[in-house]
């Protein structure tokens, strides 16, 4: 018979200031520290995607040829949807 090995959470090291903030947030919420860290990672990921999207839009707006092509493609899809919305 093989003994089962308990699954362990991965170890992540953080600095003392971040740990103190995490401790404070835990006392202010009903969330565990792993839940708080999961939420922080998710929010950071969303922020990074939003920043990338904003940069892509800025790049598109600064390129007249690409913007014209984008508008042409958009108008095709808007017309194809048949919902009457622009």
N, C-alpha and C positions, 0 to 999 in steps of 0.2 A: 504494500500500500504506500502510495506516495503522499508525503505531507504537502499540503497546499501552502503556497507562499502568499502571505497577505499582500494585496496591492498597496503600493505606497504612492503618495503624492510626490511629484517632482519637487526638488529643493530649488528655490529661487532666492538669491541673495539680494538684499536691498540695503541702502545706507540707513544709518540711525535716524536721520531726520524723516525719511520716508516711512520708516517703521513707526515712528511716533505719530505721524499723520494718520497712518493706517489704524493705529490703536484708537485715536480720537474718533475717526469716522465709524469704527465698529461700535463704540459706545453710543454714538448718535443715531445709529440705525439698527435694524433687526438683521443685518447682513453679517455673515461670517467674513473673516479676512480673505479666504479664497474667493468668495462671492464678490467682494469688493474689488479684488484684483482682476477677476474675470470682467467685471463691469468696466473697470478702468481701461483694460486692453481693448474691449469692444468700442468704447468711446474714442480712444485714440485712433483706432483703425478707421472709424467713421470720419474723424477729423482729417486724417491723412487723405482719405478718398475725396472728401469735399475740397481740400486744397488742390489735389491733382485735377479735379474736375474744373475748378476755377481757373487754374493755369491753362488747361486745355482750351477753355472758352476764351481766355485772353489771347492765347496763341492763334486761335481761329479768327478772332476779331481783328487781329493785326495782319492777317494774310488775306488780302482782298480776293485773290483768285480762289482760295479754299473756301472763303465765306460765300462767295457767289455759287460755287458748286454745292455747298451745304444747303443753301436756300433753294436751289433747284431740286435737289433730292427731297428736301422737306416738303416742298409744294406738291411733289408727286405723291408722297405718302399721305399728306393731308387730303388731297383729292380722292385718293383711293379708299380712304376710310368711309366715305359716303355719309358721315355724320353731320355734315354742314358746319362743323366748327373749324375755325382757323387757328 
